Amino acid sequence: MSNSSTTNKPSSSQPVYPKTLNHIAISVSDLDQAIKWYNEVLGFTVVGGPVKFMADDSIAGIALKDIHGPYLEKMRMVWMSSGNQVGFEIIEYLEPKAQRRQQNFEYWKSGITHICITDPNIEDLCHKISETGGKQRSKVWEIVPNKGYKLAFCEDPFGNIIEIYTNGYEQTVSSIS
């Protein structure tokens, strides 16, 4: 009898290649407010929803319980898209009710720490984030002075951390390292 953990191992003869980032999901305490904010501030567009899910005996309800565990009863979510078509899901947990983390940047703990947006007008975006209920967490740092590459850390009105780069990821990182 074969062990399922050994039968699912990739063959060493299969090439490894970079996978495509499909989507990122965040949790908020007010889905309608978040949809409006991410559309008006970052320009993300709604591609589906919002939809309400219940942990019941339907296929979706059973999957919800399997994914989120036994305590989740209800949630709402929307599917949005960024400028380069990376998906952005926003979830509002209804039962139990989502709560904003007081310590929202626990970088010393494993897990996702932030999302990053590219915008060449970094100062303007930081200002817009601050004007619309979010906040700027750091100064705008010129991290590659001879090229003018900058970054800053902000957060949305729900406490999710947003980093901003003025230039593309590979372009910026290759200039730093």
C-alpha positions as CSV (number, residue, x, y, z in Angstrom):
1,M,0.0,0.0,0.0
2,S,1.4,3.4,-0.9
3,N,1.5,6.3,1.5
4,S,-0.2,9.4,0.0
5,S,2.6,11.6,1.3
6,T,5.1,9.8,-0.9
7,T,2.9,9.5,-4.0
8,N,2.4,13.3,-4.1
9,K,6.1,14.1,-4.3
10,P,7.1,15.8,-7.5
11,S,9.4,13.8,-9.8
12,S,12.9,15.0,-9.7
13,S,12.9,14.9,-13.5
14,Q,10.2,17.6,-13.6
15,P,11.7,21.1,-14.1
16,V,11.0,23.7,-11.5
17,Y,9.9,27.1,-12.8
18,P,8.6,30.3,-11.1
19,K,4.9,30.0,-10.4
20,T,2.5,32.9,-11.1
21,L,1.2,34.8,-8.1
22,N,-2.6,34.4,-8.5
23,H,-4.1,36.5,-5.6
24,I,-3.7,37.9,-2.2
25,A,-6.4,37.9,0.5
26,I,-6.9,40.3,3.4
27,S,-9.4,40.5,6.2
28,V,-11.3,43.7,7.1
29,S,-14.0,44.7,9.6
30,D,-16.2,46.5,7.0
31,L,-16.3,45.0,3.5
32,D,-18.3,47.7,1.8
33,Q,-16.0,50.4,3.2
34,A,-12.9,48.4,2.1
35,I,-14.2,47.9,-1.5
36,K,-14.7,51.6,-1.8
37,W,-11.3,52.4,-0.3
38,Y,-9.3,50.0,-2.5
39,N,-11.2,51.2,-5.6
40,E,-10.8,54.9,-4.9
41,V,-7.3,54.9,-3.5
42,L,-5.5,52.1,-5.3
43,G,-7.7,51.8,-8.4
44,F,-8.5,48.1,-7.9
45,T,-11.6,46.9,-9.7
46,V,-14.3,44.5,-8.6
47,V,-14.4,41.3,-10.7
48,G,-16.9,39.4,-8.5
49,G,-19.1,39.7,-5.5
50,P,-19.5,40.7,-2.9
51,V,-20.9,37.3,-1.9
52,K,-22.0,36.0,1.5
53,F,-20.9,32.5,2.5
54,M,-22.4,30.4,5.3
55,A,-20.8,27.3,7.0
56,D,-23.8,25.0,6.2
57,D,-24.3,21.7,4.5
58,S,-23.9,23.0,0.9
59,I,-20.7,22.3,-1.0
60,A,-19.5,25.9,-0.4
61,G,-20.4,25.7,3.3
62,I,-18.6,22.4,3.8
63,A,-15.5,23.8,2.0
64,L,-15.7,26.9,4.2
65,K,-15.6,24.8,7.3
66,D,-12.7,22.7,5.9
67,I,-10.7,25.8,5.0
68,H,-11.4,28.0,8.0
69,G,-12.1,25.5,10.8
70,P,-15.1,24.8,13.0
71,Y,-15.7,28.3,14.4
72,L,-16.5,30.2,11.2
73,E,-20.2,30.6,10.6
74,K,-20.6,33.5,8.1
75,M,-18.4,35.6,6.0
76,R,-18.6,38.0,3.0
77,M,-16.0,38.5,0.3
78,V,-15.3,40.3,-2.9
79,W,-12.8,39.6,-5.7
80,M,-10.9,42.5,-7.0
81,S,-8.1,42.9,-9.5
82,S,-4.9,45.1,-9.5
83,G,-3.4,46.9,-12.4
84,N,-1.4,43.8,-13.4
85,Q,-4.3,41.4,-12.9
86,V,-3.1,39.9,-9.6
87,G,-6.2,39.1,-7.7
88,F,-7.0,40.8,-4.5
89,E,-9.6,39.2,-2.2
90,I,-11.2,41.1,0.7
91,I,-12.9,39.1,3.4
92,E,-15.2,40.3,6.2
93,Y,-15.7,37.7,8.8
94,L,-19.3,38.1,10.2
95,E,-19.6,35.2,12.7
96,P,-17.3,35.4,14.6
97,K,-17.0,39.1,13.9
98,A,-13.7,40.3,12.5
99,Q,-11.6,42.5,14.9
100,R,-8.9,44.9,14.1
101,R,-5.5,43.8,15.4
102,Q,-4.0,46.3,17.8
103,Q,-0.4,45.1,17.1
104,N,-0.8,44.9,13.3
105,F,2.8,44.6,12.2
106,E,4.2,41.7,14.1
107,Y,7.1,41.2,11.8
108,W,8.9,39.0,14.3
109,K,6.2,36.3,13.9
110,S,6.0,34.2,10.8
111,G,3.3,34.8,8.2
112,I,2.5,37.4,5.7
113,T,3.6,40.9,6.8
114,H,2.4,43.2,4.0
115,I,1.4,43.7,0.4
116,C,3.4,45.9,-2.0
117,I,2.1,48.3,-4.6
118,T,4.1,50.0,-7.3
119,D,3.5,53.6,-8.0
120,P,6.0,56.1,-9.3
121,N,4.1,59.0,-7.5
122,I,4.9,57.6,-4.0
123,E,4.5,60.8,-2.1
124,D,1.1,61.5,-3.6
125,L,-0.1,57.9,-2.9
126,C,1.1,58.2,0.8
127,H,-0.7,61.4,1.1
128,K,-3.9,60.0,-0.4
129,I,-3.7,56.9,1.9
130,S,-3.4,59.2,4.9
131,E,-6.2,61.5,3.8
132,T,-8.7,58.6,3.3
133,G,-8.4,56.9,6.7
134,G,-5.2,55.0,6.3
135,K,-1.8,56.2,7.6
136,Q,1.8,56.5,6.5
137,R,3.9,54.4,8.8
138,S,7.4,55.4,7.6
139,K,9.2,58.2,5.8
140,V,9.6,57.9,2.0
141,W,13.1,56.3,1.7
142,E,15.3,56.7,-1.3
143,I,16.8,53.2,-1.2
144,V,18.8,53.5,-4.5
145,P,19.9,57.1,-4.5
146,N,21.7,57.1,-7.8
147,K,18.5,55.9,-9.5
148,G,15.9,57.6,-7.4
149,Y,14.2,54.3,-6.3
150,K,12.0,54.9,-3.3
151,L,9.8,53.0,-0.8
152,A,7.5,53.7,2.0
153,F,5.2,51.8,4.4
154,C,1.6,52.7,5.0
155,E,-1.5,51.0,6.2
156,D,-5.1,50.9,5.0
157,P,-8.0,52.0,7.3
158,F,-8.3,48.4,8.5
159,G,-4.7,48.0,9.7
160,N,-3.4,46.0,6.7
161,I,0.2,47.0,5.9
162,I,0.9,48.4,2.4
163,E,4.4,48.9,1.1
164,I,4.9,51.2,-1.9
165,Y,7.8,50.9,-4.4
166,T,8.3,53.6,-7.0
167,N,9.7,51.0,-9.4
168,G,9.2,47.3,-10.3
169,Y,10.2,44.6,-7.9
170,E,13.1,43.0,-9.9
171,Q,14.3,46.4,-11.0
172,T,14.4,47.6,-7.4
173,V,15.8,44.5,-5.7
174,S,18.5,44.0,-8.3
175,S,19.8,47.5,-7.6
176,I,19.9,46.9,-3.9
177,S,21.6,43.6,-3.7
